[in-house]
Every structure is written in C-alpha cells, then in structure tokens.
Amino acid sequence: MNEKRILLIVTGGIAAYKSLELVRLLKRQGLSVRAVMTQSATEFVTPLSMSVMTEDQVYGHMFDLKEESEIGHIQLSRQADLVVICPATANILAKMAAGISDDLATTILLATDKPVLAVPAMNVRMWNHPATQRNLAQLQADGVHIMNPDEGAMACGEFGPGRLPEPPAVAERICAMLGHDFDIMLTSGRSPTTVPSGAALTAELAHRPLSGQRILVTAGPTHEAIDPVRYIANRSSGRQGFAIAAAAADLGAEVTLIAGPVHLATPPGVARIDVETAIEMQAEVEKALPVDAAILVAAVADWRAVQAPEQKIKKDGGIIPALNLTENPDILASLAKHPNRPKLLIGFAAETEKIVEHAQAKLTKKGCDWIVANDVSGDVMGGANNAFHIVTKDGVESWPESAKDVIARKLMEKVANALAKG
C-alpha cells in the first residue's frame, strides 16, 4: 500500500509547539509528513526542529527561487493526500474564508484540490467571536473539515473552548480521514507489555466519541410570509436543537446547525447557517450533505402562502381576505430518499396527544431511523425542560423529564453509540 502523505501547515499560535509531537506521532503511524511554516510560526518553533522531526526540508518562503523552481506551491499540495493546518489561528481561518493568498501557506490552501483539515486553537473570546464563527461556517460550506478545539485552561489564564486538541486526538482524526488504521499503541509509544486492557482502551478513546463524524442539526421555526409584515409559523424557541448541536460539538463532531429565526447564541464549535423559510432550510440541508447523522429538530411550518403580496394586506370593514396556502416541502421525508442519505436520520415529533402512536406512524411514513417524540401540550415550547420518547423499528425508549441540555447530551451519546456500531 502506498505511503499516505500529509502536508502540515503550522501557523503562529502558542500551541505551535504541539505540532512537533504531532509529526512524531504521525510518523509512528507510518505516515509521511512535509511541513510548511508561516513566518509567525517560526517565532514559536524553529524550522530546524521541524526539519529534524519531518526528516525533510521545511517550506515557508513564497519567493524562494529554489523552492519555487523545484517544488512550487502547486506541487506541495499535489503531492499530499491531506492538507492539515495545526494549529489553525483565527487569522488563517479568516484568510481562508476570504480567499486571501498572501504567503506560501495561504497560497497552497487556495490552490489545493486535496481534502483540508483545520485544527483551530485560540483564545476563548476569539473562538466565540461572531467573525470567527462566521468564517468557520463559510469554510465548512466550502468543504473544509474542522476539528473542534478542546475546552480548558489556556495560556492567557482564561478557561473555555479554544485549546488545541492533544496530538494523539489529532493524529487519530487524520488517520480516520485517510482511511488509515489508527494504532493507539504506536501513538502512545507504549510497548506491547503496557497496552491497556480492553476497558481501559475504550475509556481512553471515548472522551470524544463523535470525533471524525459530521452531524447536521436543524432548529427553530420557519417563517412563511403572508405579506411584508405577517407570517405563518410553528411555535419553537430553538433551545432544544441548539442544545443538541452543542452536545454534538462537545463530543467531537463537526456540526452544521441550520437555524430558523431565533435569538440564541451559536454554541461553541458549531457552524451556523441562518434561514427564514422552509424552502431556504431545505436548500441548506441539501448543501450540507453528505453527513453521518442528521437530527431534524426544527419546527418547519406546514404551509406557506401560494403568493405573498408585495404590499401589506389592509383590513377592510371586517371582510377577511382569502388566504391560499400550499404545503411546504417535507425535509425529513425528502432526506430519507436522498442519494446522500445520512447513515442515521432522526426526526422530531411535537405532539399533544397519543404521543407514541403518532410518532410510530410518522416513523413509517417519513422513512427515517428514529423519531424523537415529545409532549408539547405544556410549556415545553420555550421552556427549560423536556422529556423524550425515542421511537425506532425495534421499540420505544422513554426518558424522564430533564433539562434540555442534559437530555441533548444523552441523545448525542446514543447517536455516537449507533454510529460506532455502523
């Protein structure tokens, strides 16, 4: 089998020192690594150190005559199977999203036709900034793979998401993307006599069980215009869908959240796309494919006006204007028949009576794998708590009322188990 080749781009974050350990681990896995360093990266790691680890020349200067005549920025990307940016600073993410190419690293990224994995690392405030989240959403829409950062204490003294994942986790993700068997014994450097037991090995790999998985979540309502100031909608705060997206990201997934009109902060590590109508939501769902699992939580309006007038409809002496409606697309059912159908397709059913019975009927009708049913006759819509019935072809699993973030975590752990089983 041909040796898999990685082009590693190292940018100038405090976590750049971890790139040396990452190279060591990747080479232990039998992978070839060639490195490109930005100018700012050399303030943290010397090119000599990186050259020793890669056993190759380190590239960095766009206009170095020898590099451009013998290797070139196009050849650097062509000769790789995967391009990895680790650490990926907020600066390079912004340049990638905007298509800026002002040094060797960004020129390679603009020119490459190979898969790209970005492993961000930055201060928590920079990570949570709307500009960074907007850039991440654009990059994911462009097909760039994003490995979400870890949460914890940072060099600046703050705490939160933004820490570079540990090198073994990054190495595992790279191997998964290349279809290369990941040997934890080689990554950890253990001898055969110190390999952990099955239970310990499972625990070691289970801290982010959705790593390498792409998850799509829809949340919130859709608004269907009647005229420029009025609309039809189903009630939804979006809180449960946002909690599910947050839980998926926390478990290591690449998450795309397609949100209807809600006023909620984007969860850390989640790429958010805002829409207003069912037609827009369906289009964004299809653009997000392929994904490993789709969880359609959004309360999509069932109908829309056949034609919404351009001017506000005026009241006219008690005469009620006729409202011609047509059905909106059934996003769940259409996704079940899509050529890029997710491995695991989950729909939600908000019911006020015969909760399980209606969910079972919806499971058959829609062609999905699970239906998550809940009773919305109380204050679930907009409330802090929820209770679920997970309906599958194998039966019904009922969960007691809990906080929405708690139940979201439980659901995503169940999703992780299902995806692991294939």
C-alpha positions in Angstrom: 0.0 0.0 0.0 1.3 3.5 -0.9 2.5 5.6 2.0 0.0 8.3 2.8 1.4 11.8 2.6 0.4 14.8 4.8 1.2 18.4 4.2 1.2 20.0 7.6 0.8 23.8 7.7 1.9 25.3 11.1 0.7 28.8 12.0 1.8 31.2 14.7 -0.2 30.3 17.8 1.2 29.5 21.2 0.1 25.8 20.6 2.5 25.6 17.7 4.9 23.6 19.8 2.5 20.7 19.8 3.0 20.4 16.1 6.4 18.7 16.7 4.7 16.0 18.8 2.0 15.6 16.1 4.6 15.0 13.5 6.3 12.4 15.7 3.0 10.6 16.3 2.0 10.6 12.6 5.4 9.2 11.5 4.9 6.4 14.1 1.7 5.6 12.4 3.6 5.1 9.1 2.6 8.4 7.5 4.8 10.8 5.6 4.8 14.4 6.7 6.1 17.5 4.9 5.8 20.9 6.8 5.1 24.4 5.8 5.6 27.1 8.5 4.3 30.6 8.4 6.6 33.4 9.4 4.9 33.9 12.8 5.1 30.1 13.4 8.8 30.3 13.4 8.6 32.6 16.5 7.3 29.6 18.5 9.0 26.6 16.7 12.3 26.7 14.8 12.3 25.4 11.3 15.4 23.3 12.2 13.4 21.5 14.9 10.6 20.8 12.4 13.0 19.7 9.8 14.6 17.1 12.2 11.1 15.8 13.0 9.9 15.5 9.4 13.3 14.4 8.1 12.6 16.8 5.2 13.1 20.4 4.2 10.7 22.9 5.8 9.0 25.3 3.4 8.0 28.8 4.3 9.1 31.5 1.8 6.9 32.0 -1.2 9.6 33.6 -3.3 12.5 31.3 -2.5 13.9 30.6 -6.0 14.9 27.0 -5.2 11.6 26.1 -3.7 9.6 27.6 -6.5 11.7 26.1 -9.3 11.9 22.6 -7.8 8.8 22.1 -5.8 6.4 25.1 -6.0 3.3 25.8 -4.1 1.2 23.8 -6.5 3.4 20.8 -6.3 3.4 20.9 -2.5 -0.4 20.4 -2.4 -0.5 17.9 -5.3 2.0 15.6 -3.7 -0.1 15.4 -0.5 -3.1 13.2 0.3 -4.3 15.5 3.0 -3.5 19.1 4.0 -3.6 19.8 7.7 -3.4 23.2 9.4 -2.4 22.7 13.0 -2.6 24.9 14.9 -5.0 27.0 12.8 -5.2 30.5 14.1 -8.1 32.9 13.8 -6.0 34.8 11.3 -5.5 32.0 8.9 -9.1 30.9 9.2 -10.2 34.4 8.2 -7.8 34.4 5.3 -9.0 31.0 4.1 -12.7 32.1 4.3 -12.0 35.2 2.3 -9.7 33.5 -0.3 -6.7 35.6 0.6 -3.3 34.2 -0.5 -0.5 36.5 0.7 2.1 33.9 1.8 3.1 30.3 0.9 0.6 28.7 3.3 -2.4 30.6 2.2 -1.4 30.3 -1.5 -1.2 26.5 -1.1 -4.6 26.5 0.6 -6.2 28.4 -2.2 -4.6 26.3 -4.9 -5.1 22.8 -3.4 -7.8 20.3 -4.6 -7.0 17.9 -1.7 -9.0 17.4 1.5 -8.2 20.1 4.1 -8.4 19.6 7.9 -8.1 22.7 10.1 -7.4 22.3 13.8 -8.2 25.7 15.4 -6.5 27.0 18.6 -7.1 30.4 20.0 -8.3 32.4 23.0 -11.9 31.6 24.0 -13.1 35.1 23.2 -11.6 34.9 19.7 -13.2 31.4 19.2 -16.6 32.7 20.3 -16.4 35.9 18.3 -19.1 36.1 15.6 -16.5 36.8 12.9 -14.7 33.5 13.7 -17.9 31.5 13.8 -18.9 33.1 10.5 -15.6 32.1 9.0 -15.9 28.6 10.3 -19.4 28.3 8.8 -18.1 29.5 5.4 -15.1 27.1 5.5 -17.4 24.1 6.3 -19.7 25.2 3.5 -16.6 25.2 1.2 -15.8 21.6 2.2 -13.0 22.3 4.8 -13.0 19.8 7.7 -12.9 21.5 11.1 -11.7 19.7 14.3 -13.3 21.4 17.2 -11.0 22.7 19.9 -10.9 21.3 23.4 -12.2 23.2 26.4 -10.0 24.0 29.4 -7.4 26.4 30.9 -5.4 28.5 28.4 -2.0 30.1 28.5 -3.7 33.5 28.9 -5.3 32.4 32.1 -8.9 32.1 30.7 -11.0 29.0 30.6 -13.2 27.7 27.8 -13.2 26.3 24.2 -10.2 27.1 22.2 -7.4 24.8 23.4 -5.7 22.7 20.6 -6.8 19.1 20.9 -4.0 16.9 22.2 -1.7 15.5 19.4 -3.0 11.8 19.8 -6.6 13.0 19.1 -5.4 15.0 16.1 -3.4 12.0 14.8 -6.5 9.8 15.2 -8.6 12.2 13.2 -6.0 12.4 10.4 -5.8 8.6 10.2 -9.6 8.4 10.0 -9.8 10.9 7.2 -7.1 9.0 5.3 -8.7 5.6 5.9 -5.5 4.6 7.6 -5.7 2.2 10.5 -5.0 4.0 13.8 -2.8 2.1 16.2 -3.1 3.7 19.7 -0.1 1.6 20.9 2.1 3.4 18.3 0.6 6.8 19.1 1.1 6.4 22.8 4.5 5.0 22.5 3.6 2.0 24.7 5.5 -1.2 24.4 3.3 -4.4 23.8 3.6 -5.2 27.5 2.0 -1.9 28.5 -1.0 -1.9 26.2 -4.1 -1.1 28.3 -6.9 -3.6 28.8 -10.0 -3.5 26.6 -11.9 -1.5 29.1 -9.0 1.0 29.6 -8.5 1.4 25.9 -12.2 2.1 25.4 -12.1 4.7 28.1 -9.1 6.3 26.5 -10.8 6.7 23.2 -14.3 7.5 24.5 -13.8 11.1 25.6 -14.8 12.4 22.2 -16.8 9.6 20.6 -18.1 11.7 17.7 -14.6 12.7 16.5 -14.5 12.4 12.7 -18.3 12.4 12.4 -20.2 15.1 10.6 -23.5 16.0 12.2 -26.3 18.1 10.8 -28.9 19.7 13.1 -31.9 21.9 12.2 -33.5 24.1 14.9 -36.1 26.7 15.5 -39.2 27.7 13.4 -39.5 28.8 9.8 -41.4 32.0 8.9 -43.6 31.9 5.8 -44.6 35.3 4.6 -48.3 36.2 4.1 -47.4 39.8 3.3 -44.3 42.0 4.1 -45.3 42.2 7.8 -47.1 39.0 8.6 -46.1 35.3 8.5 -47.2 31.8 9.3 -45.0 29.8 11.8 -45.0 26.9 14.2 -44.0 27.8 17.8 -40.4 27.0 18.6 -37.7 28.6 20.7 -34.9 26.6 19.1 -33.4 25.8 22.5 -33.6 22.0 22.2 -32.0 22.0 18.7 -29.2 24.4 19.9 -28.6 22.2 22.9 -28.3 19.1 20.7 -25.8 20.9 18.4 -23.8 22.0 21.4 -23.7 18.4 22.8 -22.6 17.0 19.4 -19.8 19.5 19.2 -18.7 18.8 22.7 -18.5 15.1 21.8 -16.1 15.9 19.0 -18.4 16.1 15.9 -18.2 18.6 13.1 -21.6 20.3 13.5 -23.6 22.3 11.0 -26.6 24.0 12.6 -29.3 25.3 10.2 -31.4 27.7 12.3 -34.7 29.4 11.7 -35.4 32.8 13.1 -34.3 32.6 16.8 -32.4 34.8 19.1 -29.9 32.3 20.5 -26.1 32.4 20.7 -24.2 30.0 18.5 -22.8 27.1 20.5 -19.0 26.9 20.7 -17.5 24.9 17.8 -20.7 24.9 15.8 -21.0 26.2 12.2 -24.3 28.0 12.0 -26.4 28.9 8.9 -29.5 31.1 9.4 -32.6 30.7 7.2 -36.1 32.1 7.3 -38.3 29.8 5.2 -38.8 26.1 4.7 -37.6 26.4 1.1 -34.4 28.0 2.3 -33.9 25.4 5.1 -34.4 22.5 2.6 -31.8 24.0 0.3 -29.2 24.5 3.1 -29.8 20.9 4.4 -29.1 19.5 0.9 -26.0 21.7 0.6 -24.7 20.4 3.9 -24.6 16.8 2.7 -23.0 14.4 3.0 -23.2 13.9 6.8 -23.0 10.9 9.1 -26.2 11.9 11.0 -28.9 14.4 10.6 -31.1 15.4 13.5 -34.1 17.5 12.3 -35.4 19.3 15.3 -36.8 22.4 13.5 -40.5 23.1 13.7 -40.9 23.7 10.0 -44.2 25.5 9.1 -46.5 23.0 7.3 -47.9 25.6 4.8 -46.9 28.7 3.0 -48.9 31.3 1.0 -49.2 30.4 -2.7 -48.3 34.0 -3.4 -47.5 36.7 -0.8 -48.4 40.2 -2.0 -45.7 42.9 -2.1 -47.8 45.3 -0.1 -49.4 44.9 3.4 -52.9 43.5 3.3 -55.2 46.1 4.7 -58.2 45.4 6.9 -61.4 46.2 5.0 -64.5 46.6 7.2 -64.5 43.1 8.7 -64.0 41.3 5.4 -61.5 38.5 5.9 -59.2 38.2 2.9 -58.8 34.7 1.4 -55.5 33.1 2.1 -54.4 30.5 -0.4 -51.9 28.0 1.1 -49.8 25.3 -0.3 -47.8 22.6 1.6 -44.1 23.2 2.4 -41.5 20.6 1.4 -41.2 17.6 3.8 -37.5 18.0 4.5 -37.3 14.8 6.6 -39.1 12.6 4.1 -37.1 14.0 1.2 -33.8 13.5 3.1 -34.8 9.8 3.6 -34.9 9.3 -0.1 -31.8 11.4 -1.0 -28.9 9.8 -2.7 -26.7 11.1 0.1 -29.0 9.9 2.8 -27.2 10.2 6.2 -26.3 6.9 7.9 -28.6 7.9 10.8 -31.6 10.1 10.1 -33.6 11.4 13.1 -36.8 13.3 13.0 -38.7 15.1 15.8 -42.5 14.8 16.5 -44.1 17.5 18.7 -47.4 16.1 19.7 -50.3 17.0 22.1 -51.9 13.6 22.3 -51.2 9.9 21.5 -47.5 10.8 21.6 -46.0 7.4 20.9 -48.7 6.2 18.5 -48.4 9.3 16.3 -44.6 9.0 16.4 -44.7 5.4 15.3 -46.9 6.3 12.3 -44.5 9.2 11.4 -41.5 6.8 11.6 -43.1 4.6 8.9 -44.4 7.5 6.8 -41.1 9.5 6.7 -38.7 6.6 6.2 -36.3 7.8 8.9 -34.4 5.7 11.5 -35.6 7.3 14.8 -38.4 9.6 15.8 -37.9 11.6 18.9 -41.4 12.4 20.2 -42.3 14.9 23.0 -45.5 16.2 24.5 -45.8 19.9 23.8 -49.1 20.4 25.5 -47.4 22.1 28.5 -44.6 24.7 28.5 -42.0 22.7 26.5 -42.0 25.2 23.7 -39.7 27.8 25.2 -39.3 26.0 28.5 -36.0 24.8 30.0 -37.0 21.1 30.3 -38.1 18.3 28.0 -39.0 14.6 28.0 -38.4 12.3 25.1 -39.7 9.0 23.6 -37.2 7.5 21.2 -39.2 5.5 18.7 -37.4 3.1 16.4 -38.4 0.0 14.4 -37.2 -2.0 17.4 -39.4 -0.3 20.0 -39.8 2.7 22.3 -37.4 4.1 24.8 -38.9 6.7 27.2 -36.7 9.3 29.0 -38.0 11.2 32.0 -38.2 15.0 32.1 -34.8 16.7 32.3 -33.1 19.9 31.4 -32.8 20.3 27.7 -29.0 20.4 27.7 -28.9 17.2 29.8 -31.3 15.4 27.5 -29.4 16.6 24.5 -26.2 15.1 25.8 -27.9 11.8 26.4 -29.3 11.8 22.9 -26.0 12.5 21.3 -24.3 9.8 23.3 -26.9 7.5 21.9 -26.2 8.7 18.4 -22.4 8.2 19.0 -23.1 4.6 20.0 -25.3 3.9 17.0 -22.7 5.4 14.6 -20.0 3.3 16.2 -22.0 0.2 15.5 -22.4 1.1 11.9 
